Amino acid sequence: MTARTPVLSVRGLSVRFLMPGGRRIAAVTDAHFDVAAGECLALIGESGCGKSVLASALLGLLPANAQAAGQARLGDLDLLAADERTLARTVRGRLIGLIPQSPAAHLTPVRTVRSQLEETVSALTGVRGRAAVRSAAEAAAERAAFPAGHLDRHPHELSGGLAQRAATALALVGDAPLLLADEPTTGLDRDLVDHTVDELRRHADTGHRGLLVITHDLAAAERIADRVAVMYAGRIVELVEAKAFFDAPGPRHPYSRGLLQALPHRAFTPIPGMPPELGNLPDGCAFAPRCERATHACTALPQQADGIACHHPHVPEDLRA
């Protein structure tokens, strides 16, 4: 298979939060991945594992007490080294479209959805003239299944699901080379989930755009993703083709396997225990206290090889049952 050109190339991305008293929170550690043109990469994992912090680092939206290291190249631009002027004028909206995790907080409260869509169309596209801009804004709303009858409402008049659709419409306007969707199906019923992920998939299917989806919704990830990256305690512990992850032979990391087995249509068996605090991570494998395969070897940090960071990964013979 011919390798596709990366839209985004991340190497050694780490984020630390500096807390009072000198304490450090290791939110993201040594992340490596690419998002290719025409590809969807789904980043999955439990809440608090660092997925959204990683997204904020790519957009330059980390708080003042955060330190980011590594590289994140979007074309010739290193996002981690870019200044705020470049990020604000060149990256956000134009090179990276964002569907935020909390859409209501990202919508301007005193302006209608229509007004915000029309402003975004005017800023990010070549459309000119009142009628043409209005038509393009309505087309963007339709792409995100946002009802035309609600376009003249303000954000506080929208349900959570409608706010999510409004944010999706805004993110799709600029046809950015990279679309970053952070929990894009929050608050949506199943039919709208399918519509939303299919529209996001179409964004990538143009061939020259990439899609990074951060999600808890494994059904949505299965529907949309080409590859899956599994994050645990700030580290990407497995990176695998989506078909191999959701079908045979299945994931190899015990944590990845546990995520699938927790689904109602599979074993419906929760992963025992709780994730560790990112400010108090063990020296070795962070998943070891919850892992039935753990041995003394797991007191040492596993290095990633062949897309997996685990001392005792499942092998195909283990997965035949």
Order of alpha helices (4+ residues) and beta strands (2+ residues): beta-beta-beta-alpha-beta-beta-beta-alpha-alpha-alpha-alpha-beta-alpha-beta-alpha-beta-beta-alpha-alpha
